[in-house]
Amino acid sequence: MSEQNEPANAIQISGSAVVGVETATSLSNGSPSGAYSDNDYGAPEANFADYFWTIRKHLRMVVSIIVGFVIAGLVVTALMTKKYTSTELLQIDRTVAKVVKEDGAAPTENNDIDFMKTQHEIIQSRSIAARVVSKLQLGNDLNFVKPAGGLSTLSRLFGFAGRGEASEDERNRRAVDLVLAERVVKPVFGSRLVEISYTDPDPARAQLIAQELASAFISANLDKRFEANSYAKAFLEDQLKQLQIRLQDSEKALITYGEQEQIVETADKSTISEENLAAANVALGNLVADRIKAEQLYLQSQKGDVTSIPEVLQSRVIEDLRTTRSKLMTEYEQKRQTFKPDYPEMKEIISQVNEIDRRISSEAKKISLSLKSAYDSTVGQEVEMQQRIEKLKSAVIDIQKRSIIYNRLKREVDVNRSLYENLLQRDKEVGIAGGVGANNVFVVDKAEIPQIPSSPKFGLNLLLSLFLGTIFGFSSAFVTEWLDDTVHSAEDMEKLSGLPTLGVIPKTPDGVAPDAELEIVTSAISEAYRSLCTALHFVGEGGLPKTLFLTSSGPGEGKTTSAIAIGRHFAQSGLKVLLIDADLRKASMHIRLGLENVAGLSNWLAGASTASTASNLFQKTTLPNLTFMSSGPLPPNAPGLLASARLHSLLTTSANVFDLIVIDGAPVMGLADSLLVANAAAATIFVAATDRARKSAVHAAVRKLRFSRARLIGTLLAMHSDRTPDYGYGYGYGYGYGYGYGDEPPKKLEKNAESPTLLVQGQ
């Protein structure tokens, strides 16, 4: 038999083989060439396509919610009581035609906006509604207070019962509340027009109440004017009487005080005392300036050289003496060239100079004494002027005190006279305006009996129900999607793992096993695995890794099917492939391949195999280049076996014989098995099932694998639905793509006539 058909004869692996030696083409401990780091993938930006696919994914829920809202809206609309609305149009002017100069005592707003708003609030007031109820006797109309037998159709449906007989006051209050609840006051924008509408189940009553609301407002407006003018007339007459008495009293008090204080009112001029006080203040200022000047000169003469005082320097006598002295000193200096200082003529000159100095000093002292006299004189004048000013101040203050009372009495007379004259004029105008019945409110269009009900509005309610249903349905879809923690797309995987997605495997239709789809060369799942195997040639600089390990975060995510499909593809391509079932917790690959699991990996790792080499534990398959090693009996301590050196020895020695070793392992979460196998393998692919794998579990599993120094080369997204936005195979083979085999065991395949084991059919 050829070497490809008898791989067992070419493999001699002993228990003492070198441990931990990697194959020549194994990947480094870091990220493989061609792989991507965490920073290469950011959070994808939301776009319209994402929203579209979210709605499409939850379309059934969205449609159900919308239909439910529409049905509820139709039911509520059908149960609502029909109501009719009647409208009366009024024109409200800010002012009326002026018959007299003043139009009465009623207050008016200067601003049009404030005025119109005030009128609108008056129309909507409770007093207007009370006028309507009183005029139309609505409190005694039982059909109005308790319409349709006391309950509406909707109220009767829910079983609400009416109260017993109410008093007249309670019925009137109830009627006022109903009028306030159903009337609508709507100003016409940009005009002085106001619409007064009323809604009632009885169209005739709606017209009657709308008309009466307008009539009540007009009557209230006129009553307000008459009442204001009447009150103003009485008030003015009373005030006139009081002002007349007050004016007379104030005039008498003014005359009496003027006679008592001898104050005669003259032209508006200042008094002599005030003028004298002003002149004295000016003179005092001049004296103060002179005193300060004299004081400074005197102090200067006392402190330093008297000869430096300006008065001394300006003295004619001192100036002549200094000139004579200068001449003598000049003569002395000239003769000093000839005679000695003790010469009689020289002594005579010095004697004359000393005499001149004495006379200069004497004159300076006289000037200093004159400065002292001038200073004393100014001080005395200043004191006398201050005393005079104090006397003038007392006289002026006395006059001002008496004038204050006089002026106050005079102002009081002027004010009383002015108030009396103004009130007298106003009293005459109000008396004339009170008889004028002009109004500023006019009826433009009278209310008519409505022919078509205003509510319920079928179209509006239908649109509202549809709108609310759409909003609630879309919101529910987005909230459901936001709460969903499962992986949906390759973008999700790349964002969570920071690894490239090597392949996207479609989901098989319901009831179709993945093995059956793999038998069809043109099936979508076969095409997807071929694309994955092609990508494996470019994951590193060395090309296809020697040992390839497949794991996932949890069970049932397609790693076993993917391992079988990868092994079959490369075996059919002419490579010698070894499939190893390293899932020592729940082995299933031997069932999928239709082979036995009497002895396998666990026997070799435990050293309990009677075979001298691992090749004796290998099994043939129907494919010539595909060899399989089952898990063997499930051990009680799987991590202990996988952590032994015999696993590295098995992979290292087998890599010398096989072109590719594909390993299927246990899930990562909750177990240490896959971390040990991933550390020993040259490359690891992380498999995740679409809409099944949890994002948190995927993220945690990838972190654990990286912590164990696994050589992660990429991810594989399995069981992908063709309804997701990033799925783009679209070969059109007539059915939806699929990959799920669930928990059902695969279908039995035919036996090889030459082998007691079950074999996989060739393609």
C-alpha positions in Angstrom: 0.0 0.0 0.0 1.2 3.6 -0.8 2.6 6.0 1.8 -0.5 8.1 1.7 -2.8 5.1 2.3 -0.6 3.8 5.2 0.3 6.7 7.4 0.6 4.4 10.4 3.6 2.7 8.9 5.4 6.0 8.5 4.9 7.2 12.1 7.0 6.0 15.0 6.3 8.1 18.1 7.6 6.9 21.4 6.8 8.2 24.9 10.3 9.6 25.3 10.0 11.9 22.3 11.3 15.4 22.6 8.7 17.6 24.3 7.9 21.2 23.4 9.6 21.4 20.0 7.6 23.4 17.5 7.4 22.6 13.9 9.5 24.5 11.4 6.5 26.3 10.1 4.7 27.0 13.4 3.7 30.5 14.2 5.3 32.8 16.7 3.9 33.5 20.1 2.8 37.0 19.1 0.1 37.9 16.7 0.6 36.0 13.4 1.6 37.8 10.3 -1.6 38.9 8.6 -3.6 39.0 11.8 -4.9 42.2 13.3 -4.4 43.7 16.7 -7.1 45.1 19.0 -6.5 48.6 17.9 -7.2 47.8 14.2 -10.9 47.4 15.0 -13.0 50.2 16.4 -16.7 50.3 17.2 -18.6 50.3 13.9 -20.6 53.5 13.2 -24.3 53.1 13.1 -25.9 53.7 9.7 -29.2 53.3 7.9 -28.4 49.8 6.9 -28.0 48.7 10.5 -31.4 50.2 11.4 -32.9 48.5 8.4 -31.6 45.1 9.3 -32.6 45.5 12.9 -36.2 46.2 11.8 -36.1 43.4 9.3 -34.8 41.0 12.0 -37.7 41.8 14.3 -40.3 42.5 11.6 -42.8 40.0 13.0 -42.8 41.7 16.4 -43.0 45.2 14.9 -45.9 44.3 12.6 -47.7 42.6 15.5 -47.4 45.7 17.7 -48.6 48.0 14.9 -51.6 45.8 14.1 -52.4 45.7 17.8 -52.3 49.5 18.2 -54.5 49.9 15.1 -57.1 47.4 16.3 -57.1 49.1 19.7 -57.6 52.5 18.1 -60.4 51.3 15.9 -62.2 49.7 18.9 -61.8 52.8 21.0 -63.0 55.0 18.2 -66.1 52.8 17.7 -67.0 53.0 21.4 -66.6 56.7 21.7 -69.8 58.9 21.8 -70.3 61.1 18.7 -70.0 64.8 19.4 -70.9 67.9 17.4 -69.1 71.3 17.5 -70.8 74.7 16.8 -68.7 77.9 16.4 -69.5 81.6 16.7 -67.1 84.2 15.4 -66.6 87.5 17.4 -64.7 90.7 16.6 -63.1 92.4 19.6 -61.9 96.0 19.2 -59.5 97.5 21.7 -61.4 100.8 21.8 -64.9 102.0 20.8 -65.9 105.2 18.9 -65.3 108.1 21.3 -68.5 110.1 22.0 -66.6 112.4 24.5 -63.0 113.1 25.2 -62.8 110.3 27.7 -64.7 107.1 27.2 -65.5 106.4 30.8 -63.8 104.8 33.8 -63.3 101.3 32.4 -59.5 100.3 32.3 -58.0 99.8 28.9 -54.7 98.0 27.9 -52.2 100.0 26.0 -50.8 96.9 24.3 -52.9 95.0 21.7 -51.5 91.6 22.7 -52.1 92.1 26.4 -55.6 93.4 25.6 -56.6 90.4 23.4 -55.1 87.9 25.8 -57.2 89.5 28.6 -60.4 89.2 26.6 -59.6 85.6 25.8 -59.2 84.8 29.4 -62.4 86.5 30.3 -64.3 84.5 27.7 -62.9 81.3 29.2 -63.6 82.4 32.8 -65.9 80.5 35.1 -68.2 83.5 35.5 -69.1 83.5 31.8 -69.8 79.8 32.0 -72.0 80.4 35.1 -74.0 83.1 33.1 -74.6 80.6 30.4 -75.8 77.9 32.8 -78.0 80.3 34.6 -79.5 81.7 31.4 -80.2 78.3 29.8 -81.1 76.5 33.0 -78.6 73.8 32.1 -78.4 72.6 35.7 -82.0 71.4 35.4 -81.4 69.6 32.1 -80.7 66.0 33.1 -79.7 65.1 29.6 -77.0 67.7 29.8 -75.8 67.0 33.3 -75.9 63.2 32.9 -76.1 62.6 29.1 -77.1 59.2 27.5 -78.7 57.9 30.7 -75.8 59.0 32.8 -73.0 57.1 31.0 -71.3 57.2 27.7 -70.9 54.0 25.6 -67.3 53.5 26.8 -68.3 54.2 30.4 -71.1 51.6 30.2 -68.7 49.1 28.6 -66.4 49.3 31.6 -69.3 49.3 34.1 -69.1 52.7 35.6 -72.2 53.7 37.4 -73.7 57.1 38.0 -74.2 58.7 41.4 -77.6 59.3 43.0 -79.7 62.4 42.8 -77.7 65.6 43.3 -78.8 69.0 44.8 -79.5 72.0 42.6 -76.2 73.6 43.5 -74.3 70.4 42.7 -76.0 70.2 39.3 -75.2 73.8 38.5 -71.6 73.3 39.4 -71.5 70.1 37.3 -73.1 72.1 34.4 -70.5 74.9 34.7 -67.7 72.3 34.7 -69.1 70.6 31.6 -69.3 74.0 29.8 -65.7 74.8 30.8 -64.6 71.4 29.6 -66.2 71.5 26.2 -65.8 75.1 25.2 -62.8 76.2 23.1 -61.7 79.8 22.6 -59.4 80.2 19.6 -58.1 83.5 18.4 -57.6 84.0 14.7 -54.0 84.7 14.1 -53.2 88.2 12.9 -56.6 89.6 13.5 -59.1 90.8 16.2 -61.4 87.8 15.6 -62.1 85.1 18.1 -63.8 81.8 17.6 -66.0 80.5 20.4 -66.7 76.8 19.9 -68.7 74.3 22.0 -68.9 70.5 21.6 -71.9 68.5 22.7 -73.5 65.2 21.8 -76.7 67.2 20.9 -76.0 69.5 17.8 -78.9 71.9 18.7 -77.6 72.3 22.2 -74.0 72.8 20.9 -75.3 75.7 18.8 -77.4 77.2 21.7 -74.5 77.1 24.2 -72.0 78.6 21.6 -74.4 81.5 20.9 -75.0 82.1 24.6 -71.3 82.1 25.4 -70.8 84.9 23.0 -73.9 86.7 24.3 -72.8 86.3 27.9 -69.3 87.8 27.1 -70.9 90.8 25.3 -73.3 91.4 28.2 -70.5 91.1 30.8 -68.4 93.6 28.8 -71.3 96.2 28.8 -72.0 95.5 32.5 -68.4 96.1 33.3 -68.5 99.5 31.6 -71.7 100.6 33.3 -70.6 99.4 36.7 -67.2 101.1 36.3 -68.8 104.4 35.3 -71.4 104.2 38.1 -68.8 103.5 40.7 -66.5 106.2 39.4 -69.3 108.8 39.5 -70.1 108.1 43.1 -66.4 108.0 44.1 -65.7 111.3 42.3 -68.6 113.1 44.0 -67.4 112.0 47.4 -63.8 113.0 46.7 -64.9 116.4 45.4 -66.7 117.2 48.7 -63.6 116.2 50.7 -61.3 118.1 48.5 -63.4 121.3 48.7 -63.2 121.3 52.5 -59.5 120.5 52.4 -58.8 123.3 50.0 -60.6 125.9 52.2 -58.8 124.8 55.3 -55.4 124.9 53.7 -55.9 128.4 52.3 -57.0 129.7 55.8 -53.9 128.1 57.4 -51.6 129.7 54.8 -53.0 133.2 55.4 -52.9 132.9 59.2 -49.3 131.7 59.3 -48.1 134.5 56.9 -49.7 137.2 59.2 -48.2 135.6 62.3 -44.6 135.4 61.0 -44.9 138.6 59.0 -43.9 136.8 55.8 -45.0 138.7 52.7 -44.7 136.7 49.5 -42.6 138.7 46.9 -40.7 137.9 43.8 -38.5 134.8 43.9 -35.2 136.5 45.1 -32.7 135.8 47.8 -32.8 137.9 51.1 -30.1 140.4 52.2 -29.0 138.0 54.9 -28.4 135.3 52.3 -26.4 137.8 50.1 -24.3 139.0 53.1 -23.6 135.4 54.0 -22.4 134.7 50.5 -20.2 137.8 50.4 -18.7 137.0 53.9 -17.9 133.4 52.7 -16.0 134.9 49.7 -14.1 137.3 52.0 -13.3 134.6 54.4 -11.8 132.6 51.6 -9.5 135.5 50.6 -8.4 136.0 54.2 -7.6 132.4 54.6 -5.4 132.5 51.5 -3.6 135.6 52.8 -3.1 134.1 56.2 -1.7 130.9 54.7 0.7 132.9 52.6 1.9 135.1 55.5 2.2 132.0 57.7 4.4 130.3 55.2 6.7 133.3 54.9 6.9 133.7 58.6 7.7 130.0 59.1 10.4 130.2 56.4 12.1 133.2 58.2 12.2 131.2 61.4 13.6 128.0 60.0 16.5 129.1 57.8 18.6 132.0 56.5 16.6 135.2 56.6 18.4 136.6 53.6 16.8 133.9 51.4 13.2 135.1 52.0 11.7 136.7 48.8 10.9 139.9 50.7 14.5 140.2 51.8 15.8 139.5 48.3 13.4 142.1 46.9 14.4 144.9 49.5 16.1 147.9 47.8 18.3 148.7 50.8 19.6 145.2 51.1 20.2 145.1 47.4 22.4 148.3 47.6 24.3 147.0 50.6 25.0 143.7 48.7 26.2 145.7 45.7 28.6 147.8 47.8 29.9 144.6 49.6 30.5 143.0 46.2 32.6 146.0 45.1 34.6 146.0 48.3 35.3 142.3 48.0 36.5 142.8 44.4 38.8 145.6 45.5 40.1 143.4 48.4 40.9 140.5 46.0 42.7 142.9 43.6 44.9 144.4 46.4 45.5 141.0 47.9 47.9 140.3 45.0 50.1 143.2 46.3 49.4 143.5 50.0 49.2 141.0 52.8 45.9 140.7 54.9 47.4 142.5 57.9 48.2 145.5 55.8 46.3 148.5 57.2 44.5 149.2 53.9 43.4 145.6 53.7 42.1 145.7 57.3 40.1 148.8 56.4 38.4 147.0 53.6 37.5 144.0 55.8 36.1 146.3 58.4 33.8 147.9 55.8 32.6 144.5 54.6 31.8 143.4 58.1 29.8 146.6 58.7 27.8 146.0 55.5 27.1 142.4 56.6 25.8 143.7 60.0 23.5 146.2 58.3 22.2 143.5 55.9 21.4 141.2 58.9 19.7 144.0 60.7 17.5 144.8 57.7 16.6 141.1 57.3 15.5 140.9 60.9 13.3 144.0 60.5 11.7 142.3 57.5 11.2 139.1 59.5 9.5 141.1 62.2 7.2 142.7 59.6 6.2 139.2 58.4 5.3 138.2 61.9 3.1 141.3 62.2 1.4 140.5 58.9 0.8 137.0 59.9 -0.8 138.0 63.2 -2.9 140.6 61.4 -4.4 138.0 58.9 -5.1 135.6 61.8 -7.1 138.2 63.6 -9.1 139.2 60.5 -9.9 135.5 59.8 -11.3 135.0 63.3 -13.4 138.2 63.0 -14.8 137.1 59.7 -15.7 133.6 61.0 -17.6 135.2 63.9 -19.5 137.4 61.4 -20.4 134.4 59.2 -21.7 132.5 62.2 -24.1 135.4 63.0 -25.2 135.5 59.4 -25.8 131.8 59.3 -28.1 132.0 62.3 -30.1 134.8 60.7 -30.5 132.8 57.4 -31.4 129.6 59.2 -34.1 131.4 61.1 -35.6 132.8 58.0 -35.5 129.4 56.3 -37.2 127.7 59.2 -40.1 130.1 59.0 -40.2 129.8 55.2 -40.3 126.0 55.3 -43.7 126.0 57.0 -45.0 128.7 54.8 -43.9 127.0 51.6 -45.4 123.7 52.8 -48.7 125.4 53.4 -48.5 127.1 50.1 -47.8 123.8 48.2 -50.7 122.1 50.0 -53.0 124.9 48.8 -51.8 124.5 45.2 -52.2 120.7 45.2 -55.7 120.8 46.7 -56.7 123.4 44.1 -55.3 121.3 41.2 -56.9 118.0 42.5 -60.2 119.8 42.9 -60.2 121.2 39.4 -59.2 117.9 37.8 -61.8 115.8 39.7 -64.5 118.4 38.8 -63.6 118.0 35.1 -63.5 114.2 35.4 -66.8 114.1 37.2 -68.5 115.9 34.3 -66.9 113.6 31.7 -67.9 110.4 33.5 -71.4 111.6 33.9 -71.7 112.1 30.1 -69.9 108.8 29.2 -72.0 106.8 31.6 -75.0 107.3 29.4 -73.3 106.1 26.3 -74.0 102.3 25.6 -71.3 101.7 22.9 -69.6 98.3 22.9 -66.4 97.0 21.4 -67.5 93.4 20.8 -69.4 92.4 17.6 -70.8 89.1 16.3 -69.3 88.4 12.9 -70.8 84.9 12.3 -73.5 83.3 14.4 -73.3 79.7 15.5 -75.2 77.2 13.3 -76.4 73.7 14.0 -73.6 71.3 13.0 -74.5 68.5 10.6 -71.3 66.4 10.8 -69.8 65.1 14.1 -66.5 66.6 15.0 -65.4 63.6 17.1 -64.4 60.9 17.1 -62.3 61.4 13.9 -61.8 58.1 12.4 -59.0 59.0 10.1 -57.1 60.9 12.7 -57.4 58.2 15.3 -56.3 55.6 12.8 -53.3 57.6 11.9 -52.5 58.3 15.5 -52.8 54.5 16.3 -50.6 53.7 13.4 -48.0 56.3 14.4 -48.0 55.2 18.0 -47.8 51.6 17.0 -44.9 52.3 14.6 -43.0 54.2 17.3 -43.6 51.6 19.9 -42.9 48.7 17.5 -39.6 50.3 16.3 -38.6 51.1 19.8 -39.3 47.6 21.0 -37.2 46.2 18.1 -34.3 48.5 18.9 -34.5 47.8 22.7 -34.7 44.0 22.0 -31.7 44.3 19.7 -29.8 46.4 22.3 -30.6 43.9 25.1 -29.4 41.0 22.8 -25.9 39.9 23.9 -25.3 37.4 21.1 -22.9 37.7 18.2 -24.7 38.6 14.9 -22.1 39.5 12.4 -18.4 39.4 11.4 -18.2 43.0 12.6 -19.2 41.9 16.1 -16.6 39.2 16.1 -13.8 41.5 14.9 -14.8 44.2 17.5 -14.8 41.6 20.3 -11.7 39.6 19.4 -9.6 42.1 17.5 -9.0 39.3 15.0 -9.9 39.0 11.3 -12.8 36.9 10.3 -11.4 34.1 8.2 -14.8 32.7 7.1 -18.5 33.0 7.5 -20.3 29.6 7.3 -24.0 29.8 6.3 -26.8 28.1 8.2 -28.4 25.0 6.7 -32.1 24.8 6.3 -34.2 23.3 9.1 -34.0 19.4 8.9 -30.9 19.3 6.8 -27.7 17.9 8.4 -24.4 19.8 7.8 -22.8 16.5 6.7 -25.3 16.1 3.9 -24.7 19.7 2.7 -20.9 19.1 2.7 -21.5 16.1 0.3 -22.8 18.6 -2.3 -19.9 20.3 -4.0 -21.9 23.3 -5.1 -23.7 23.9 -1.8 -23.2 27.2 0.0 -21.6 25.6 3.1 -19.1 23.8 0.9 -18.2 27.0 -0.9 -17.8 28.8 2.5 -15.4 26.1 3.8 -13.4 26.2 0.6 -13.1 30.0 1.1 -12.0 29.4 4.7 -9.3 26.9 3.7 -8.0 29.3 1.0 -7.7 32.0 3.7 -5.6 29.6 5.9 -2.8 29.7 3.3 -2.3 33.4 3.9 -2.5 33.7 7.7 1.2 33.7 8.2 4.5 34.1 6.4 4.9 30.3 6.4 1.6 29.7 4.8 -0.7 26.9 6.1 0.2 26.1 9.7 1.2 22.6 10.6 -1.2 22.2 13.6 -4.6 23.9 13.6 -6.7 23.9 16.7 -10.5 24.8 16.7 -12.3 25.9 19.8 -15.2 28.1 20.9 -16.6 29.8 24.0 -19.4 27.2 24.5 -20.6 23.9 23.1 -22.7 23.4 20.0 -21.1 26.3 18.0 -19.9 24.2 15.0 -16.2 23.6 15.8 -16.4 19.8 15.3 -18.1 20.2 11.9 -15.6 22.9 10.9 -12.7 20.6 11.9 -14.1 17.8 9.8 -14.7 20.0 6.8 -11.2 21.6 7.0 -9.6 18.1 7.2 -11.6 16.7 4.3 -10.9 19.7 2.1 -7.1 19.6 2.5 -7.2 15.7 2.3 -9.0 16.0 -1.0 -6.4 18.6 -2.1 -3.6 16.0 -1.8 -2.3 16.8 1.7 -1.9 14.2 4.4 -4.2 15.3 7.2 -4.6 14.0 10.7 -7.8 14.7 12.6 -7.5 14.6 16.4 -10.5 14.7 18.7 -9.0 16.5 21.8 -12.4 17.0 23.5 -11.9 14.8 26.5 -15.2 15.9 28.0 -17.8 15.1 25.4 -16.2 13.5 22.3 -18.4 13.4 19.2 -16.1 13.4 16.2 -15.9 9.6 16.0 -19.7 9.5 15.8 -19.7 12.1 13.0 -17.1 10.1 11.1 -18.8 6.7 11.8 -15.6 5.3 13.5 -14.9 3.6 16.9 -13.7 5.2 20.1 -12.2 2.2 21.9 -8.7 3.7 22.3 -7.4 7.1 21.3 -5.8 10.3 22.6 -6.5 9.7 26.3 -4.8 6.3 26.2 -1.7 7.8 24.6 -1.5 10.8 27.0 -2.0 8.6 30.0 0.6 6.1 28.8 -1.9 3.3 29.3 -1.9 2.2 25.6 -0.5 -1.2 24.9 0.6 0.1 21.5 4.2 1.0 21.2 3.6 4.0 18.9 0.7 6.5 18.5 0.2 5.3 14.9 -1.5 2.2 16.3 -4.2 4.5 17.7 -4.9 6.1 14.3 -7.9 5.0 12.3 -8.4 5.1 8.5 -11.2 7.0 6.9 -12.7 6.7 3.4 -10.5 9.5 2.2 -7.0 8.1 1.4 -5.2 11.2 2.9 -7.4 11.6 5.9 -6.4 9.9 9.2 -8.4 10.1 12.5 -7.4 9.8 16.1 -10.3 9.6 18.5 -10.5 10.9 22.0 -10.4 7.5 23.6 -12.2 6.8 26.9 -13.1 10.0 28.7 -10.7 10.5 31.7 -11.6 11.9 35.1 -8.8 14.5 34.9 -8.6 15.8 31.4 -6.5 18.9 32.1 -3.9 16.8 33.8 -3.5 14.6 30.7 -3.4 17.5 28.2 -0.8 19.3 30.3 1.6 16.4 29.9 4.6 16.4 27.6 3.2 13.6 25.6 0.8 16.0 23.8 3.6 18.1 22.5 5.5 15.0 21.6 2.5 13.7 19.6 2.1 16.9 17.7 5.8 17.4 17.0 6.4 13.9 15.7 3.2 13.8 13.7 4.0 17.1 12.0 7.0 15.3 10.4 4.7 12.8 8.7 1.4 14.8 8.1 1.1 18.0 6.2 -1.7 19.3 8.5 -3.0 18.3 11.9 -6.5 19.5 12.7 -7.5 19.4 16.4 -11.0 19.6 17.7 -11.2 20.6 21.4 -13.5 21.4 24.3 -15.1 24.8 24.8 -13.0 27.5 26.5 -15.4 28.8 29.2 -15.3 26.9 32.4 -12.6 24.5 31.3 -8.8 24.6 31.1 -8.6 21.9 28.3 -8.6 24.2 25.3 -6.1 26.6 26.9 -3.6 23.7 27.1 -4.2 22.5 23.6 -4.1 26.0 22.1 -0.7 26.6 23.7 0.6 23.4 22.1 -0.9 24.0 18.7 0.8 26.2 16.0 -2.4 28.1 15.2 -5.8 28.5 16.8 -9.1 29.4 15.2 -11.9 30.7 17.4 -15.4 29.5 16.3 -18.6 31.3 17.2 -22.2 30.5 16.3 -24.3 33.4 15.0 -27.1 34.4 17.3 -26.0 31.8 19.9 -22.5 32.8 21.1 -22.7 35.5 23.9 -20.5 38.6 23.3 -19.4 38.5 26.9 -18.4 34.8 26.6 -16.6 35.4 23.4 -14.7 38.3 24.8 -13.7 36.4 27.9 -12.7 33.3 25.9 -10.4 35.2 23.6 -8.8 36.9 26.6 -8.2 33.5 28.2 -6.7 32.1 25.0 -4.3 35.1 24.7 -3.4 34.8 28.3 -2.4 31.2 27.7 -0.2 32.4 24.8 -2.3 30.7 22.1 -1.4 31.6 18.5 -4.8 33.0 17.5 -4.9 33.6 13.7 -8.6 34.5 13.3 -12.2 33.7 13.9 -14.8 31.7 12.2 -18.5 32.7 12.2 -20.7 29.6 11.9 -24.5 29.1 11.5 -24.8 32.5 9.8 -28.3 33.5 8.6 -28.6 35.0 5.1 -30.9 37.7 6.6 -28.1 39.5 8.4 -26.7 42.6 6.6 -23.1 41.4 6.4 -23.8 38.1 4.7 -23.1 38.3 1.0 -22.7 34.9 -0.6 -25.9 34.9 -2.6 -25.1 32.1 -4.9 -28.8 31.4 -5.3 -28.9 27.6 -4.9 -32.6 27.8 -4.1 -32.6 27.6 -0.4 -31.5 29.6 2.7 -28.0 28.9 3.9 -27.6 27.0 7.1 -25.2 25.4 9.5 -27.1 24.3 12.6 -27.1 20.6 13.5 -28.4 21.3 17.0 -28.4 18.5 19.4 -29.6 15.9 16.9 -27.1 13.1 16.1 -25.8 13.1 12.5 -27.3 10.7 10.1 -25.5 7.3 9.7 -23.2 7.0 6.7 -22.6 3.8 4.9 -19.9 1.4 6.0 -16.7 0.6 4.2 -16.9 -3.0 3.2 -13.2 -3.5 4.1 -13.2 -1.9 7.5 -15.3 -2.5 10.6 -15.4 1.2 11.3 -17.9 3.7 9.8 -16.4 5.9 7.1 -17.3 9.3 5.6 -18.4 9.2 2.0 -16.0 10.8 -0.4 -17.0 13.7 -2.6 
